[in-house]
Amino acid sequence: MTDQPFLQIHTLTSYPASLLNRDDVGFAKRIPFGGATRVRVSSQCLKRHWRRAEGPHALSSIDLGEGPVAMSVRSRVTFQQFVRDRMVAEGIEQPLAVAATEEVMKLVLGESAKAKEKKKSKGADAEEADDSCKTSQITVLGRPEVDFLLAEALAIATAAKEADGKDLVKKVQAAAKSHFDRERQKNLKGLRMGAGLDAALFGRMVTSDMLARTDAAIHVAHAFTVHEEMTESDFFSAVDDLERERDDSAMGSGHIGSAELTTGLYYGYVAVDLPLLISNLEGGVDRKDWTKHRGPLAAEVIRRIIRLIATVSPGAKLGSTAPHSYAQLVLVERGAEQPRSLANAFLKPVRPDREGDIVKGTYVALAKHLEDLDQMFGRGPERRFAGMGPVEALGPALGQEHRGNLAEVADWAASAAAEG
């Protein structure tokens, strides 16, 4: 097998009456494309559902014999819960635990001017002390990083407790300066996959030079409907059962309202940078050497992410719309050239045919676009697909010899990241 550093995953998924992803006023998210407004699902929404999915294909349950692979901790209260509180549980007094945690936060994340001013003006009540161990924004830290920082904070607190003097803050600062040296900073930077599995996949943005910025190895586009938006306002009421029992003539409505519902066939697109993925998973190996470090972890990640993309539904209003759908089509491409989306296959909105079938027209548009790409740029990457419905409409661009079930397609894609 030749080196093929890019995987591309294209999906078509149909949803009946649903509200998959809402904007700030409760309406379905939209995007204009090709002169028509489409309903969309944001990449943030998609990634969150894939990260947090449970079941046999969950990312959090990957276990290659050494226990589940560590996921990231995404929160503003990570230092509070996993550093300060654990120190208190181990017998460190609350004021010292807070001071040591704050010092570690300052060393690792930096200290803003706003935080400095707050520290000068704050009182000593418990609520302010509690808030001082929160970050202003969500941090993305791996369990190995959190455990390392807890150990450092404990060492600093212990040294400060034994030091002379009455000023707690100065004792903690002095202990941190002598303890958290360059060698320990290197240890933090050198933690293998320290940011956690999901950060290795979807990236981590940091401002501190002590924490490694992790570029996203999996690039996720916003999904959108291949056709113009199809929406309707759903009027609903909630009946007051007790009121109806008290008065038979009463209408019994305890609440009335309306919500927007949409239907649609969504095109989704994901690109995977295999060299970067393997570099992230293997603790920063040079991406140029990615083929030397292919192995079971990267292969299992690819296998599972394809299953999750195909079977995990985003969705608000779960209780009232049950927006659970599997993909109609999963097309995977494997090649060496820069990835490219197939979204332009639907630049002209697809319309249902005379029989009301929109899937067939979508397949025809996709096949025509692939044929145009191959004609203009030469035969594209290798392709495999799993699909339902009138797959013959995909034509020669996706011959039936390239068709398999979802497990077979996922295994074929994973082989690009496997050893050998």
NUPAMI-217150 format. One record per residue: residue in three letters; x, y, z of N, C-alpha, C in turn. Coordinates in steps of 0.1 Angstrom, whole numbers, padded with zeros to 4 digits, always signed. Layout:
BEGIN
AlaXYZXYZXYZ...
END
This chain:
BEGIN
Met+0008-0012+0000+0000+0000+0000+0009+0012+0000Thr+0006+0022-0009+0014+0034-0010+0009+0043+0002Asp+0017+0053+0005+0014+0062+0016+0002+0071+0011Gln-0009+0071+0019-0021+0078+0016-0024+0086+0029Pro-0019+0098+0030-0020+0105+0043-0034+0111+0046Phe-0043+0111+0036-0056+0118+0039-0068+0108+0037Leu-0077+0109+0047-0090+0102+0046-0101+0113+0045Gln-0111+0110+0037-0122+0119+0036-0135+0110+0037Ile-0144+0115+0046-0156+0108+0049-0168+0117+0045His-0176+0112+0036-0188+0119+0031-0200+0112+0035Thr-0210+0119+0040-0222+0112+0044-0234+0119+0039Leu-0245+0111+0037-0258+0117+0035-0268+0111+0045Thr-0274+0119+0053-0283+0114+0064-0296+0122+0063Ser-0307+0114+0064-0320+0120+0063-0327+0121+0077Tyr-0333+0132+0080-0340+0134+0093-0354+0138+0090Pro-0364+0132+0096-0378+0137+0095-0379+0149+0105Ala-0392+0152+0109-0395+0163+0117-0385+0164+0129Ser-0377+0174+0130-0367+0175+0140-0362+0190+0141Leu-0354+0192+0151-0347+0205+0153-0333+0202+0158Leu-0324+0198+0149-0311+0193+0152-0302+0202+0159Asn-0302+0215+0155-0292+0224+0161-0298+0238+0160Arg-0300+0244+0172-0307+0257+0173-0297+0269+0174Asp-0302+0280+0170-0294+0292+0171-0298+0299+0184Asp-0294+0312+0186-0295+0318+0199-0310+0322+0202Val-0319+0321+0192-0333+0325+0195-0342+0312+0193Gly-0336+0301+0192-0343+0288+0192-0348+0283+0178Phe-0343+0290+0167-0346+0285+0154-0335+0276+0149Ala-0338+0268+0139-0328+0260+0133-0317+0268+0127Lys-0305+0263+0128-0294+0271+0122-0295+0269+0107Arg-0291+0280+0100-0292+0280+0085-0279+0286+0079Ile-0278+0284+0066-0267+0289+0058-0271+0291+0044Pro-0268+0302+0038-0271+0304+0023-0260+0297+0015Phe-0265+0289+0005-0255+0282-0004-0261+0280-0017Gly-0254+0284-0028-0259+0282-0041-0272+0290-0044Gly-0274+0301-0038-0286+0309-0040-0298+0305-0033Ala-0296+0295-0024-0308+0290-0016-0304+0289-0001Thr-0313+0290+0007-0311+0289+0022-0312+0274+0026Arg-0302+0269+0033-0302+0255+0037-0302+0255+0052Val-0308+0244+0058-0307+0241+0072-0293+0235+0074Arg-0287+0238+0086-0274+0232+0088-0272+0228+0103Val-0262+0220+0105-0258+0215+0118-0243+0219+0120Ser-0240+0226+0130-0227+0231+0132-0217+0220+0135Ser-0204+0222+0131-0194+0213+0134-0192+0211+0149Gln-0193+0221+0157-0192+0220+0171-0202+0210+0177Cys-0214+0211+0172-0225+0202+0176-0222+0188+0173Leu-0217+0186+0161-0214+0172+0156-0203+0166+0164Lys-0192+0174+0166-0181+0169+0173-0184+0166+0188Arg-0192+0174+0194-0195+0171+0208-0203+0158+0209His-0212+0155+0200-0220+0143+0201-0211+0131+0198Trp-0201+0132+0189-0192+0121+0187-0183+0119+0198Arg-0178+0130+0205-0169+0128+0216-0176+0121+0228Arg-0189+0125+0230-0195+0120+0242-0204+0108+0240Ala-0204+0103+0228-0212+0091+0224-0208+0079+0233Glu-0218+0071+0237-0216+0059+0245-0219+0047+0236Gly-0216+0035+0241-0219+0023+0233-0206+0016+0229Pro-0208+0006+0221-0196-0003+0217-0186+0004+0208His-0189+0016+0202-0180+0023+0193-0175+0036+0199Ala-0178+0038+0212-0174+0051+0218-0159+0053+0219Leu-0155+0065+0216-0141+0068+0217-0135+0066+0231Ser-0144+0068+0241-0139+0067+0255-0137+0053+0260Ser-0142+0043+0252-0140+0029+0256-0129+0022+0248Ile-0121+0029+0241-0110+0023+0234-0100+0017+0244Asp-0098+0005+0243-0089-0002+0253-0080-0012+0245Leu-0067-0010+0244-0058-0018+0237-0051-0028+0247Gly-0056-0030+0258-0050-0039+0268-0044-0032+0280Glu-0044-0019+0280-0038-0011+0291-0048-0002+0298Gly-0061-0005+0296-0071+0003+0302-0076+0013+0291Pro-0088+0019+0293-0093+0028+0284-0084+0040+0282Val-0083+0044+0269-0075+0056+0266-0081+0068+0272Ala-0072+0077+0278-0077+0088+0285-0083+0099+0276Met-0095+0104+0280-0101+0115+0273-0097+0128+0280Ser-0101+0139+0274-0098+0152+0279-0109+0156+0290Val-0104+0165+0298-0114+0172+0308-0116+0186+0303Arg-0128+0189+0299-0132+0202+0293-0140+0210+0303Ser-0135+0219+0310-0143+0226+0321-0135+0239+0325Arg-0143+0248+0332-0137+0259+0339-0133+0256+0353Val-0138+0244+0358-0135+0241+0372-0126+0229+0373Thr-0118+0226+0363-0109+0215+0364-0099+0216+0375Phe-0093+0228+0376-0083+0230+0387-0089+0230+0401Gln-0102+0235+0401-0109+0235+0414-0112+0220+0418Gln-0117+0212+0409-0122+0199+0413-0111+0189+0414Phe-0101+0189+0404-0091+0179+0404-0078+0182+0410Val-0076+0195+0414-0063+0199+0420-0066+0203+0434Arg-0074+0215+0436-0076+0220+0449-0084+0210+0458Asp-0095+0205+0453-0103+0197+0462-0096+0184+0465Arg-0088+0178+0456-0081+0166+0459-0070+0169+0469Met-0064+0181+0469-0054+0184+0479-0061+0185+0493Val-0072+0191+0493-0079+0192+0506-0083+0179+0511Ala-0087+0170+0502-0090+0156+0506-0078+0149+0512Glu-0066+0153+0508-0054+0146+0513-0048+0153+0525Gly-0056+0163+0530-0052+0169+0543-0045+0182+0542Ile-0044+0188+0530-0039+0202+0529-0050+0212+0533Glu-0046+0221+0542-0056+0231+0546-0061+0239+0534Gln-0074+0243+0535-0081+0250+0524-0073+0262+0519Pro-0069+0272+0527-0062+0284+0522-0049+0280+0515Leu-0041+0270+0520-0029+0266+0513-0032+0259+0500Ala-0042+0251+0500-0046+0244+0488-0050+0254+0477Val-0058+0264+0481-0062+0274+0471-0050+0282+0466Ala-0041+0286+0475-0029+0293+0471-0020+0285+0462Ala-0018+0272+0465-0009+0264+0456-0016+0261+0443Thr-0029+0259+0443-0036+0257+0430-0035+0270+0421Glu-0037+0281+0427-0036+0294+0420-0022+0296+0414Glu-0012+0292+0422+0001+0294+0417+0004+0284+0405Val+0000+0272+0406+0001+0263+0395-0006+0268+0382Met-0018+0273+0384-0026+0279+0373-0019+0290+0367Lys-0012+0299+0375-0005+0310+0370+0007+0305+0362Leu+0014+0295+0367+0026+0290+0360+0022+0284+0347Val+0011+0277+0347+0008+0269+0335+0000+0277+0325Leu-0010+0285+0329-0019+0292+0320-0015+0307+0319Gly-0007+0312+0328-0004+0326+0328-0014+0333+0336Glu-0012+0346+0339-0021+0354+0347-0025+0367+0341Ser-0037+0369+0338-0042+0381+0331-0042+0393+0341Ala-0042+0405+0335-0043+0417+0343-0055+0417+0351Lys-0066+0412+0345-0079+0412+0353-0078+0403+0365Ala-0071+0391+0363-0070+0382+0375-0061+0388+0386Lys-0051+0395+0382-0042+0402+0391-0050+0412+0399Glu-0058+0420+0392-0066+0431+0399-0076+0424+0409Lys-0082+0413+0404-0092+0406+0413-0085+0401+0425Lys-0073+0396+0424-0065+0390+0435-0062+0401+0445Lys-0059+0414+0441-0056+0425+0450-0069+0429+0457Ser-0080+0429+0451-0092+0435+0457-0101+0425+0464Lys-0099+0412+0462-0108+0402+0468-0107+0401+0483Gly-0117+0397+0489-0117+0394+0503-0114+0380+0506Ala-0116+0376+0518-0112+0362+0522-0124+0353+0524Asp-0136+0357+0519-0147+0348+0521-0146+0336+0512Ala-0153+0326+0516-0152+0312+0510-0156+0313+0495Glu-0166+0321+0492-0171+0321+0478-0160+0326+0468Glu-0153+0337+0473-0143+0343+0464-0131+0334+0463Ala-0128+0327+0474-0117+0317+0474-0120+0306+0464Asp-0133+0302+0464-0137+0291+0455-0136+0296+0441Asp-0141+0308+0438-0140+0313+0424-0126+0315+0419Ser-0117+0317+0428-0103+0320+0424-0097+0308+0417Cys-0102+0296+0419-0096+0284+0413-0104+0280+0400Lys-0113+0289+0395-0119+0287+0382-0112+0295+0371Thr-0112+0290+0359-0106+0297+0348-0117+0305+0341Ser-0113+0316+0335-0122+0324+0328-0128+0318+0316Gln-0121+0308+0310-0126+0301+0299-0124+0286+0301Ile-0131+0278+0293-0129+0264+0294-0115+0260+0291Thr-0109+0251+0299-0096+0246+0296-0098+0231+0291Val-0089+0227+0282-0089+0213+0277-0076+0207+0282Leu-0078+0198+0292-0066+0192+0298-0068+0177+0298Gly-0057+0169+0295-0058+0155+0296-0056+0150+0310Arg-0061+0138+0313-0059+0132+0327-0045+0131+0331Pro-0035+0128+0322-0021+0127+0326-0016+0141+0330Glu-0021+0152+0323-0017+0165+0326-0023+0169+0340Val-0035+0166+0342-0042+0169+0355-0035+0162+0366Asp-0031+0150+0365-0025+0142+0375-0011+0148+0378Phe-0004+0152+0367+0009+0158+0369+0008+0171+0377Leu-0001+0180+0373-0003+0193+0380-0007+0191+0394Leu-0015+0181+0397-0019+0178+0411-0006+0175+0419Ala+0002+0166+0414+0015+0162+0421+0023+0175+0423Glu+0024+0184+0413+0032+0196+0415+0026+0205+0425Ala+0013+0206+0425+0007+0215+0435+0009+0209+0449Leu+0008+0196+0451+0010+0190+0464+0024+0192+0469Ala+0034+0191+0459+0048+0193+0463+0050+0208+0467Ile+0044+0217+0460+0045+0231+0463+0039+0234+0477Ala+0027+0229+0479+0020+0231+0492+0028+0226+0504Thr+0034+0214+0502+0041+0208+0512+0054+0216+0516Ala+0061+0221+0505+0073+0229+0507+0069+0242+0514Ala+0058+0248+0510+0054+0261+0516+0050+0259+0530Lys+0044+0248+0534+0039+0246+0547+0051+0245+0557Glu+0062+0239+0552+0074+0237+0560+0084+0250+0560Ala+0081+0259+0552+0089+0271+0551+0087+0281+0562Asp+0097+0289+0565+0095+0300+0575+0088+0312+0570Gly+0081+0319+0578+0074+0331+0574+0059+0330+0576Lys+0053+0341+0576+0038+0342+0579+0030+0344+0566Asp+0036+0350+0556+0029+0354+0544+0027+0342+0535Leu+0015+0336+0535+0012+0324+0528+0015+0325+0513Val+0011+0336+0507+0013+0337+0492+0027+0338+0488Lys+0035+0345+0496+0050+0346+0493+0056+0332+0495Lys+0052+0325+0505+0058+0311+0508+0055+0302+0496Val+0043+0303+0491+0039+0294+0480+0046+0299+0467Gln+0048+0312+0465+0055+0316+0453+0069+0312+0453Ala+0075+0313+0465+0089+0309+0466+0091+0294+0464Ala+0082+0286+0470+0082+0271+0468+0080+0267+0453Ala+0071+0274+0447+0069+0271+0433+0081+0275+0424Lys+0087+0286+0427+0099+0290+0419+0110+0280+0420Ser+0112+0275+0432+0123+0265+0434+0119+0251+0429His+0106+0248+0429+0102+0234+0426+0099+0233+0411Phe+0092+0242+0405+0087+0240+0391+0098+0245+0382Asp+0108+0238+0381+0120+0242+0373+0118+0238+0358Arg+0128+0241+0350+0127+0238+0336+0126+0223+0333Glu+0132+0215+0341+0131+0201+0339+0116+0196+0340Arg+0110+0202+0350+0096+0198+0352+0087+0204+0341Gln+0090+0215+0336+0083+0221+0325+0084+0212+0313Lys+0096+0207+0311+0098+0197+0300+0090+0185+0302Asn+0089+0180+0314+0081+0168+0317+0066+0171+0313Leu+0061+0183+0316+0048+0186+0313+0046+0186+0298Lys+0055+0192+0291+0054+0193+0276+0056+0179+0270Gly+0063+0170+0277+0066+0157+0271+0056+0146+0275Leu+0045+0149+0281+0035+0139+0285+0030+0133+0272Arg+0031+0120+0271+0026+0114+0259+0011+0115+0258Met+0006+0121+0247-0008+0123+0245-0015+0130+0257Gly-0007+0139+0263-0012+0145+0276-0025+0152+0275Ala-0029+0157+0264-0041+0165+0262-0053+0157+0261Gly-0052+0143+0261-0063+0135+0260-0067+0131+0245Leu-0074+0120+0244-0077+0115+0231-0085+0124+0222Asp-0096+0130+0228-0104+0139+0220-0097+0152+0215Ala-0088+0157+0224-0080+0168+0219-0070+0164+0208Ala-0065+0152+0209-0056+0147+0198-0064+0146+0185Leu-0077+0144+0186-0085+0143+0174-0089+0157+0169Phe-0095+0164+0178-0102+0177+0174-0095+0189+0178Gly-0083+0188+0184-0075+0200+0187-0077+0206+0200Arg-0067+0214+0204-0067+0222+0216-0060+0235+0214Met-0066+0246+0216-0061+0260+0215-0056+0265+0229Val-0044+0268+0231-0039+0273+0244-0030+0285+0241Thr-0029+0293+0252-0021+0305+0251-0008+0304+0259Ser-0007+0293+0267+0005+0291+0275+0015+0284+0267Asp+0028+0287+0269+0039+0280+0262+0043+0267+0270Met+0037+0265+0282+0040+0253+0289+0031+0241+0285Leu+0019+0244+0280+0010+0234+0275+0011+0234+0259Ala+0012+0222+0254+0013+0220+0240+0000+0223+0233Arg+0001+0233+0223-0010+0235+0214-0012+0222+0206Thr-0024+0218+0204-0027+0206+0196-0035+0209+0184Asp-0030+0208+0173-0038+0211+0161-0048+0200+0158Ala-0059+0203+0153-0069+0193+0150-0065+0184+0138Ala-0065+0171+0141-0062+0162+0130-0074+0157+0122Ile-0086+0160+0128-0099+0157+0122-0106+0170+0119His-0109+0173+0106-0115+0185+0102-0129+0182+0099Val-0138+0190+0106-0153+0187+0104-0160+0199+0099Ala-0167+0197+0088-0175+0208+0081-0189+0208+0088His-0195+0220+0086-0209+0221+0090-0218+0213+0080Ala-0226+0204+0085-0235+0197+0077-0246+0206+0072Phe-0251+0203+0060-0262+0212+0054-0271+0204+0045Thr-0283+0208+0044-0293+0201+0035-0289+0203+0020Val-0291+0192+0013-0287+0192-0001-0298+0200-0009His-0309+0203-0003-0320+0210-0009-0323+0223-0001Glu-0332+0230-0006-0337+0242+0001-0343+0239+0014Glu-0343+0248+0023-0348+0246+0037-0363+0241+0036Met-0366+0231+0045-0380+0226+0046-0383+0228+0061Thr-0392+0238+0064-0395+0240+0078-0410+0242+0080Glu-0414+0241+0092-0427+0243+0096-0428+0247+0111Ser-0437+0256+0114-0439+0260+0128-0449+0250+0134Asp-0444+0244+0145-0452+0234+0152-0459+0240+0164Phe-0472+0241+0164-0480+0246+0175-0483+0235+0185Phe-0481+0237+0198-0483+0227+0207-0489+0232+0220Ser-0496+0224+0228-0501+0228+0240-0499+0217+0251Ala-0498+0221+0263-0497+0211+0274-0509+0212+0282Val-0515+0201+0284-0528+0200+0291-0526+0199+0306Asp-0534+0207+0313-0534+0207+0328-0544+0197+0333Asp-0539+0185+0336-0548+0174+0339-0557+0177+0351Leu-0552+0183+0362-0560+0186+0374-0571+0196+0371Glu-0568+0206+0362-0578+0216+0359-0589+0210+0351Arg-0586+0201+0342-0597+0194+0335-0606+0185+0344Glu-0599+0179+0354-0607+0171+0364-0616+0180+0372Arg-0612+0192+0375-0620+0201+0384-0632+0207+0376Asp-0629+0210+0363-0640+0216+0355-0640+0210+0341Asp-0651+0202+0339-0652+0195+0326-0653+0205+0314Ser-0658+0217+0317-0659+0227+0306-0647+0234+0303Ala-0637+0233+0312-0624+0240+0309-0616+0233+0298Met-0609+0241+0290-0601+0236+0280-0589+0228+0285Gly-0585+0232+0297-0574+0225+0303-0560+0227+0299Ser-0558+0238+0291-0545+0241+0286-0537+0248+0296Gly-0525+0242+0300-0516+0248+0310-0505+0256+0303His-0503+0254+0290-0493+0261+0283-0495+0259+0268Ile-0493+0269+0261-0493+0268+0246-0480+0275+0241Gly-0475+0270+0229-0463+0275+0224-0461+0270+0210Ser-0450+0274+0204-0447+0269+0190-0432+0267+0189Ala-0428+0258+0181-0414+0255+0178-0412+0252+0164Glu-0400+0256+0159-0397+0253+0145-0392+0239+0143Leu-0398+0232+0133-0393+0219+0130-0388+0219+0115Thr-0378+0210+0113-0373+0209+0099-0372+0195+0095Thr-0372+0193+0082-0368+0180+0076-0357+0182+0066Gly-0349+0171+0064-0339+0173+0054-0330+0161+0052Leu-0323+0161+0041-0312+0152+0038-0299+0160+0038Tyr-0291+0157+0048-0279+0165+0051-0267+0158+0045Tyr-0258+0167+0039-0245+0163+0035-0235+0166+0046Gly-0227+0156+0050-0217+0158+0060-0203+0155+0054Tyr-0193+0162+0059-0179+0160+0054-0169+0161+0065Val-0160+0151+0065-0150+0151+0075-0137+0147+0068Ala-0126+0154+0071-0113+0151+0065-0103+0147+0077Val-0095+0137+0075-0086+0132+0085-0072+0133+0080Asp-0064+0141+0087-0049+0142+0084-0042+0131+0092Leu-0039+0120+0085-0034+0109+0092-0020+0112+0098Pro-0011+0118+0091+0002+0121+0098+0001+0129+0110Leu-0008+0139+0110-0010+0147+0122-0017+0139+0133Leu-0027+0131+0129-0034+0122+0139-0024+0113+0146Ile-0015+0107+0139-0006+0098+0145+0005+0105+0153Ser+0009+0117+0148+0018+0125+0156+0012+0129+0170Asn-0001+0133+0170-0008+0137+0182-0010+0125+0191Leu-0013+0113+0186-0016+0101+0194-0003+0096+0200Glu+0008+0098+0192+0021+0092+0197+0030+0102+0204Gly+0024+0113+0209+0031+0122+0217+0040+0132+0210Gly+0036+0136+0198+0044+0146+0191+0055+0141+0182Val+0054+0128+0177+0065+0123+0167+0064+0132+0155Asp+0075+0133+0148+0075+0141+0135+0065+0135+0125Arg+0056+0144+0121+0046+0139+0111+0052+0133+0099Lys+0064+0137+0095+0071+0132+0083+0074+0117+0085Asp+0074+0113+0098+0077+0098+0100+0065+0091+0104Trp+0053+0095+0100+0040+0090+0104+0039+0075+0100Thr+0044+0071+0089+0043+0057+0084+0050+0047+0093Lys+0060+0052+0100+0068+0044+0109+0061+0041+0123His+0051+0050+0125+0044+0049+0138+0029+0045+0137Arg+0025+0040+0125+0012+0035+0124+0010+0023+0133Gly-0002+0022+0138-0004+0011+0148-0019+0010+0151Pro-0022+0001+0161-0036-0002+0164-0044+0009+0170Leu-0038+0019+0177-0046+0030+0183-0052+0038+0172Ala-0043+0043+0163-0048+0051+0152-0058+0044+0143Ala-0056+0031+0140-0065+0024+0132-0079+0022+0139Glu-0079+0020+0152-0091+0019+0160-0099+0032+0161Val-0091+0043+0162-0098+0056+0162-0105+0058+0149Ile-0098+0055+0137-0105+0057+0124-0117+0048+0123Arg-0116+0036+0127-0127+0026+0126-0139+0032+0134Arg-0136+0036+0146-0147+0041+0155-0153+0054+0150Ile-0145+0063+0146-0150+0076+0142-0159+0075+0130Ile-0156+0066+0121-0165+0064+0109-0178+0058+0114Arg-0178+0049+0123-0190+0043+0129-0199+0054+0136Leu-0192+0063+0143-0199+0074+0150-0205+0084+0141Ile-0197+0087+0131-0203+0097+0121-0215+0092+0114Ala-0215+0079+0112-0227+0073+0105-0239+0070+0113Thr-0237+0069+0126-0248+0064+0135-0252+0073+0146Val-0244+0083+0149-0247+0091+0161-0254+0104+0156Ser-0266+0107+0161-0274+0118+0157-0272+0130+0166Pro-0270+0142+0161-0271+0153+0170-0286+0156+0172Gly-0290+0164+0181-0304+0167+0182-0308+0174+0194Ala-0315+0185+0193-0322+0191+0204-0336+0185+0203Lys-0344+0187+0214-0358+0182+0214-0359+0167+0213Leu-0350+0160+0220-0350+0146+0219-0363+0139+0223Gly-0369+0144+0234-0381+0138+0239-0393+0140+0230Ser-0393+0150+0222-0405+0153+0214-0403+0151+0199Thr-0391+0148+0194-0389+0145+0180-0381+0132+0177Ala-0375+0126+0187-0367+0114+0186-0359+0114+0173Pro-0349+0124+0172-0342+0126+0159-0330+0116+0158His-0334+0103+0157-0323+0092+0157-0323+0086+0143Ser-0313+0089+0135-0312+0084+0121-0298+0079+0119Tyr-0297+0069+0110-0284+0064+0105-0282+0070+0091Ala-0270+0070+0087-0266+0076+0074-0272+0067+0062Gln-0277+0074+0052-0281+0068+0040-0270+0064+0031Leu-0259+0071+0032-0247+0068+0024-0235+0072+0032Val-0224+0064+0032-0211+0067+0037-0201+0064+0026Leu-0194+0075+0022-0184+0073+0011-0171+0077+0018Val-0161+0069+0017-0148+0071+0022-0137+0072+0011Glu-0129+0082+0011-0118+0083+0001-0105+0083+0008Arg-0095+0077+0001-0082+0076+0007-0072+0080-0004Gly-0063+0090-0001-0054+0095-0011-0043+0103-0005Ala-0034+0108-0015-0023+0116-0011-0024+0131-0013Glu-0034+0135-0021-0035+0149-0024-0044+0156-0014Gln-0043+0169-0014-0051+0177-0005-0066+0173-0006Pro-0072+0172+0006-0087+0168+0005-0095+0179-0001Arg-0107+0176-0006-0116+0185-0011-0130+0180-0008Ser-0139+0189-0004-0153+0186-0001-0160+0183-0014Leu-0171+0176-0013-0180+0173-0024-0193+0182-0023Ala-0192+0192-0015-0204+0201-0012-0209+0207-0025Asn-0200+0210-0034-0204+0217-0047-0213+0208-0055Ala-0214+0195-0052-0223+0187-0059-0237+0192-0057Phe-0239+0199-0046-0253+0204-0043-0254+0219-0043Leu-0245+0225-0051-0245+0239-0052-0259+0243-0058Lys-0264+0235-0067-0278+0237-0072-0286+0228-0063Pro-0296+0234-0056-0304+0226-0047-0311+0214-0054Val-0310+0202-0048-0317+0190-0053-0332+0191-0051Arg-0339+0187-0061-0354+0187-0060-0359+0173-0061Pro-0370+0170-0055-0375+0156-0056-0380+0153-0071Asp-0379+0141-0075-0383+0137-0088-0398+0136-0088Arg-0404+0132-0099-0418+0131-0101-0425+0122-0090Glu-0417+0112-0086-0422+0103-0076-0419+0107-0062Gly-0414+0119-0060-0411+0125-0047-0398+0120-0041Asp-0390+0113-0049-0377+0107-0044-0366+0118-0045Ile-0361+0122-0033-0350+0131-0034-0336+0124-0032Val-0336+0112-0028-0324+0105-0026-0318+0102-0040Lys-0325+0097-0049-0320+0093-0062-0314+0106-0069Gly-0321+0117-0068-0315+0129-0074-0302+0134-0067Thr-0302+0131-0054-0289+0135-0047-0278+0126-0051Tyr-0281+0112-0053-0270+0103-0058-0266+0107-0072Val-0275+0111-0080-0271+0115-0094-0262+0127-0094Ala-0266+0137-0085-0258+0149-0084-0244+0146-0079Leu-0243+0138-0069-0230+0134-0063-0221+0127-0074Ala-0227+0117-0081-0220+0110-0091-0215+0119-0102Lys-0223+0128-0106-0220+0137-0117-0208+0146-0113His-0208+0151-0100-0198+0159-0095-0184+0151-0094Leu-0185+0139-0090-0173+0131-0089-0167+0128-0103Glu-0176+0126-0113-0171+0124-0126-0165+0136-0132Asp-0171+0148-0129-0165+0161-0133-0151+0163-0127Leu-0150+0160-0114-0137+0161-0107-0126+0152-0114Asp-0130+0140-0116-0121+0130-0122-0117+0134-0136Gln-0126+0140-0143-0123+0144-0157-0114+0156-0157Met-0115+0165-0148-0107+0177-0148-0094+0175-0141Phe-0093+0168-0130-0081+0167-0122-0074+0153-0123Gly-0081+0144-0131-0076+0130-0131-0082+0122-0121Arg-0081+0109-0122-0088+0100-0113-0084+0103-0099Gly-0094+0105-0090-0092+0109-0077-0087+0098-0068Pro-0089+0100-0055-0084+0090-0045-0092+0077-0046Glu-0087+0067-0039-0094+0054-0039-0107+0056-0031Arg-0117+0049-0035-0130+0050-0029-0137+0037-0025Arg-0144+0038-0013-0152+0027-0009-0165+0033-0003Phe-0176+0026-0005-0189+0032+0001-0198+0021+0006Ala-0207+0026+0015-0218+0018+0020-0230+0026+0018Gly-0240+0020+0012-0252+0029+0009-0265+0021+0009Met-0276+0028+0009-0289+0022+0008-0297+0029-0003Gly-0308+0023-0007-0316+0030-0017-0311+0028-0031Pro-0314+0037-0041-0310+0035-0055-0295+0038-0058Val-0287+0029-0052-0272+0032-0053-0267+0030-0067Glu-0275+0024-0076-0271+0023-0090-0271+0037-0097Ala-0278+0047-0090-0277+0060-0096-0263+0067-0093Leu-0255+0061-0085-0242+0066-0083-0233+0064-0095Gly-0237+0055-0104-0230+0053-0117-0216+0048-0116Pro-0209+0050-0127-0195+0045-0128-0185+0052-0118Ala-0189+0064-0113-0180+0071-0104-0178+0062-0091Leu-0188+0055-0087-0188+0046-0076-0193+0033-0080Gly-0185+0025-0086-0189+0012-0091-0193+0003-0080Gln-0201-0007-0083-0206-0017-0073-0194-0025-0067Glu-0183-0026-0074-0172-0033-0069-0165-0026-0057His-0169-0013-0055-0163-0006-0044-0173-0005-0032Arg-0184-0012-0033-0195-0012-0023-0192-0023-0012Gly-0195-0019+0000-0194-0029+0011-0204-0025+0022Asn-0204-0032+0033-0212-0027+0044-0203-0018+0052Leu-0209-0011+0063-0202-0001+0070-0190-0006+0077Ala-0190-0018+0082-0179-0024+0089-0167-0026+0080Glu-0170-0031+0068-0160-0033+0057-0154-0020+0053Val-0162-0010+0051-0156+0003+0047-0148+0009+0058Ala-0152+0008+0070-0144+0013+0082-0131+0006+0083Asp-0131-0008+0081-0119-0015+0082-0109-0011+0071Trp-0115-0009+0059-0106-0005+0047-0100+0009+0050Ala-0107+0018+0056-0102+0031+0059-0091+0030+0070Ala-0094+0022+0080-0085+0020+0092-0072+0014+0088Ser-0072+0006+0077-0059+0000+0072-0049+0010+0068Ala-0053+0022+0065-0043+0032+0061-0035+0037+0073Ala-0041+0035+0085-0034+0039+0098-0028+0027+0105Ala-0030+0015+0100-0025+0003+0107-0011+0000+0104Glu-0005-0008+0112+0009-0012+0110+0011-0019+0097Gly+0022-0018+0090+0025-0026+0078+0025-0017+0066
END
